[in-house]
Amino acid sequence: MTDHVPIMVIAVLAAVTVMLLAADPLSRFIQANPTLVMLALGFLLMIGMTLIADGFGVPAPKGYIYAAMALSAPVEALNMLSRRAQKKRQSELTERACCNVCLSLEERPWFKKKTAPQIRSRPRQSLP
């Protein structure tokens, strides 16, 4: 391929280093966004079908493929933002509901907070 073997070795070592450093953050990101896996598989399927069609001599315009990818990436980004906002809204509603329950309990006559002076200690019983 090339007469400069040291450059190839440095390039391979740099690529392996970047992959090792990026593996954990990418894994966490994909775990948090499983729809990206389906999107990536769709891209791979689309590219694979295009390569098979090219292998059989059927010309496939690359512009359509690139346009589909360019359109689906922002749509997925908007979906991710929407899901994040929905989770945030849901957690705020849950927190507000818990606070309302606590406040309504404090208004009940049978619910009294036990403070330090109200708690009575039992005398220790001596062992025989």
C-alpha positions in Angstrom: 0.0 0.0 0.0 2.6 2.5 1.0 6.4 2.6 1.4 6.1 4.4 4.7 5.5 1.6 7.2 6.1 3.8 10.3 3.3 6.1 9.2 1.0 3.1 8.9 1.9 1.8 12.3 1.4 5.3 13.9 -2.0 5.5 12.2 -3.1 2.1 13.4 -2.0 2.8 17.0 -3.8 6.2 16.9 -7.0 4.6 15.6 -6.9 1.9 18.3 -6.2 4.4 21.0 -9.2 6.5 19.9 -11.4 3.5 19.8 -10.4 2.4 23.3 -11.0 5.8 24.7 -14.3 6.3 23.0 -15.7 2.8 23.7 -17.2 3.5 27.2 -18.8 6.9 26.4 -20.3 5.6 23.2 -21.6 2.5 25.0 -23.3 4.6 27.6 -24.8 6.9 24.9 -26.1 3.9 23.0 -27.6 2.4 26.2 -29.4 5.6 26.8 -30.7 6.0 23.2 -31.6 2.5 21.9 -33.4 4.0 18.8 -30.0 5.0 17.5 -29.2 1.3 17.1 -32.2 0.8 14.8 -31.3 3.9 12.9 -27.7 2.6 12.4 -28.9 -0.8 11.3 -31.2 0.9 8.8 -28.3 2.8 7.4 -26.2 -0.4 7.1 -29.1 -2.2 5.4 -29.5 0.7 3.0 -25.8 0.9 2.2 -25.6 -2.9 1.8 -28.5 -3.0 -0.6 -26.9 -0.2 -2.6 -23.6 -2.1 -2.8 -25.4 -5.3 -3.9 -27.2 -3.3 -6.6 -24.0 -1.8 -7.8 -22.4 -5.3 -7.9 -25.2 -6.5 -10.2 -24.6 -3.4 -12.5 -27.8 -1.5 -11.5 -26.8 2.1 -10.9 -28.1 3.5 -7.7 -28.0 7.3 -7.2 -26.0 8.0 -4.1 -27.7 11.3 -3.6 -30.9 9.6 -2.5 -29.1 7.6 0.1 -27.2 10.6 1.5 -30.4 12.7 1.5 -32.2 9.9 3.5 -29.4 9.8 6.0 -29.2 13.6 6.3 -32.9 13.8 6.9 -33.1 11.0 9.5 -30.3 12.2 11.7 -32.0 15.6 12.6 -35.3 13.8 13.1 -33.7 11.4 15.5 -32.0 14.3 17.3 -35.4 16.0 17.7 -36.9 12.7 19.0 -34.1 12.5 21.6 -34.7 16.1 22.8 -38.4 15.4 23.0 -37.9 12.2 25.1 -35.5 14.1 27.4 -38.0 16.9 27.9 -40.8 14.4 28.5 -38.8 12.5 31.2 -38.0 15.8 32.9 -41.6 16.9 32.9 -42.7 13.5 34.3 -40.1 13.6 37.1 -41.3 17.2 38.0 -44.9 16.0 38.1 -44.0 13.0 40.3 -42.1 15.2 42.7 -44.9 17.7 42.8 -47.4 14.9 43.5 -45.2 13.6 46.4 -45.0 17.0 47.9 -48.8 17.5 47.7 -49.3 14.1 49.5 -46.9 15.2 52.3 -48.6 18.5 52.7 -52.1 17.0 52.7 -50.9 14.5 55.4 -49.7 17.2 57.6 -53.1 18.8 57.6 -54.8 15.7 58.9 -55.4 15.6 62.7 -54.2 12.0 63.1 -50.9 12.7 61.4 -48.4 14.3 63.8 -44.8 14.6 63.2 -42.8 13.2 66.1 -40.2 15.6 67.3 -37.6 14.9 69.9 -39.6 16.1 73.0 -42.6 13.9 72.0 -40.6 10.7 71.9 -40.5 9.0 75.2 -37.8 6.6 76.0 -38.6 3.4 77.8 -36.8 2.5 81.0 -34.3 -0.2 80.6 -35.2 -3.5 82.2 -32.6 -5.2 84.2 -31.7 -8.7 83.4 -32.3 -11.3 86.1 
